[in-house]
Amino acid sequence: MTTTRRQALLSGLGFAGSRLGAQTKANPELDQALSLPDFETLAHKHISHGAWERIQGGAADEITIGWNREAYNHIRLRPRVLVDVSKLDTRIKLFGQELPFPIILAPTGAQGFVFPDGELAVARGAGAGQAILVISSSASLRVEEVAKSATGPVWFQLYVQRDRGFTRDLVQRAEAAGCRALCVTVDSPTHGARNREERARPELPDRPLPNLKGKDYLDPTLTWKDIDWLRSFAKTPVLLKGILNPDDAAIALKAGVSGIVVSNHGGRNLDTAPATIDALPAVVEKVAGRVPVIVDGGIRRGTDVLKALALGATAVQIGRPYLYGLGVGGAEGVTRVVQILRREFEMAMMLTGRPTIASIDRSAIWEK
Ligand SMILES: Cc1cc2nc3c(=O)[nH]c(=O)nc-3n(C[C@H](O)[C@H](O)[C@H](O)COP(=O)(O)O)c2cc1C
């Protein structure tokens, strides 16, 4: 049997295992995607125009979406040579859970527009890829159903909704379903001016939103006292998702939250908010190691993961990239996206001479 260039590349990425080999036969297109940007290109062909606009689109002029990416491109790495990198340790601990590597799947709605029963495929794909999945409140299936099909650990993303009784029940349902942490989205008193999504909206069918109460669920009255309320009954760690300002990080710590997610909602809410990687260092400084800080937005390469950790993140989340994987190859596509990013992160660790997570610090960034 001859080895194609593609097979050789995949085997170099550690994809020569029989399970993935079998998937490769079933879906030869997965072979073509060697990087997350490759998945983006391929996904465009698979995903309907309406769903594509919904996923890709951001707020207004999409300035922040661009910044999320560009900011990573402007950070230069500072490698060390002649370090023994024959053994890598990529494990981290989060809330008593051990993760084999610091990459999490961010909550995204709209998975059903990308693939039939998209939520279930994502849950299976995340488990096979050994990544934690944060189930979205905007899922088209009940949180219990998604959690049931998960083969790995799941968290739940919560919108504290106008109906607090419904919200409380939802938290309790998610916890009973096995979600191990609550990621409360705090950057959405309203959605942003999602013009691109609005233009495409007539192309998309209505979908059920069983974890949301009514169309008008976002609550603009939400304040810190609601976080106290939530913490009074939540049994799992409460993280706040959508913090950019270090002053908010300071209040979050006083409020007793267990973690912070530095996020600008993938550039979908407040356009011209900064790139998350630019906002991260000041938040990390304020938090001073007291709780984990996770960052998302624009992470597409293993070097991005390393840069985020070097600037103080405990872990990163990806959103759109795994939706591309879902569009190209269902659950297998999601798994493949995670595996590629994980392997690239390992390459970045080796090539910068940082064999452990602890060794990835500010010194890995070329400051001047
Ligand atoms: C299609 C789509 C749907 C999303 N839905 C949610 C959601 O329901 N709740 C939430 O907190 N964030 C949501 N987000 C934001 C993601 O959790 C995450 O912050 C963002 O996608 C990260 O940026 P990236 O896509 O560049 O990786 C969504 C993002 C996308 C692209």
The ligand as an SDF file (V2000), in Angstrom:
LIG
                    3D

 31 33  0  0  0  0  0  0  0  0999 V2000
  -22.7590   30.4900   16.3500 C   0  0  0  0  0  0  0  0  0  0  0  0
  -22.3320   30.8980   17.7290 C   0  0  0  0  0  0  0  0  0  0  0  0
  -23.2250   30.7650   18.7760 C   0  0  0  0  0  0  0  0  0  0  0  0
  -22.8590   31.1420   20.0760 C   0  0  0  0  0  0  0  0  0  0  0  0
  -23.7470   30.9390   21.0980 N   0  0  0  0  0  0  0  0  0  0  0  0
  -23.3800   31.2760   22.3580 C   0  0  0  0  0  0  0  0  0  0  0  0
  -24.2610   31.0240   23.4430 C   0  0  0  0  0  0  0  0  0  0  0  0
  -25.3430   30.4830   23.2760 O   0  0  0  0  0  0  0  0  0  0  0  0
  -23.8490   31.4250   24.6780 N   0  0  0  0  0  0  0  0  0  0  0  0
  -22.6420   32.0150   24.9140 C   0  0  0  0  0  0  0  0  0  0  0  0
  -22.3110   32.3400   26.0470 O   0  0  0  0  0  0  0  0  0  0  0  0
  -21.7650   32.2300   23.9010 N   0  0  0  0  0  0  0  0  0  0  0  0
  -22.1020   31.8730   22.6300 C   0  0  0  0  0  0  0  0  0  0  0  0
  -21.2160   32.0870   21.6100 N   0  0  0  0  0  0  0  0  0  0  0  0
  -19.8660   32.6100   21.9080 C   0  0  0  0  0  0  0  0  0  0  0  0
  -18.8720   31.4790   22.1860 C   0  0  0  0  0  0  0  0  0  0  0  0
  -19.1470   30.8420   23.3980 O   0  0  0  0  0  0  0  0  0  0  0  0
  -17.4160   31.9750   22.2520 C   0  0  0  0  0  0  0  0  0  0  0  0
  -17.3320   33.0220   23.1870 O   0  0  0  0  0  0  0  0  0  0  0  0
  -16.8680   32.4420   20.9020 C   0  0  0  0  0  0  0  0  0  0  0  0
  -17.4050   31.6990   19.8420 O   0  0  0  0  0  0  0  0  0  0  0  0
  -15.3570   32.3180   20.8990 C   0  0  0  0  0  0  0  0  0  0  0  0
  -14.8080   32.8610   19.7210 O   0  0  0  0  0  0  0  0  0  0  0  0
  -14.3700   31.9900   18.4320 P   0  0  0  0  0  0  0  0  0  0  0  0
  -15.6400   31.5910   17.7490 O   0  0  0  0  0  0  0  0  0  0  0  0
  -13.5620   32.9420   17.6510 O   0  0  0  0  0  0  0  0  0  0  0  0
  -13.5830   30.7910   18.9190 O   0  0  0  0  0  0  0  0  0  0  0  0
  -21.5700   31.6980   20.3080 C   0  0  0  0  0  0  0  0  0  0  0  0
  -20.6730   31.8270   19.2470 C   0  0  0  0  0  0  0  0  0  0  0  0
  -21.0360   31.4240   17.9760 C   0  0  0  0  0  0  0  0  0  0  0  0
  -20.0210   31.5530   16.8620 C   0  0  0  0  0  0  0  0  0  0  0  0
  1  2  1  0
  2  3  1  0
  2 30  2  0
  3  4  2  0
  4  5  1  0
  4 28  1  0
  5  6  2  0
  6  7  1  0
  6 13  1  0
  7  8  2  0
  7  9  1  0
  9 10  1  0
 10 11  2  0
 10 12  1  0
 12 13  2  0
 13 14  1  0
 14 15  1  0
 14 28  1  0
 15 16  1  0
 16 17  1  0
 16 18  1  0
 18 19  1  0
 18 20  1  0
 20 21  1  0
 20 22  1  0
 22 23  1  0
 23 24  1  0
 24 25  2  0
 24 26  1  0
 24 27  1  0
 28 29  2  0
 29 30  1  0
 30 31  1  0
M  END
$$$$
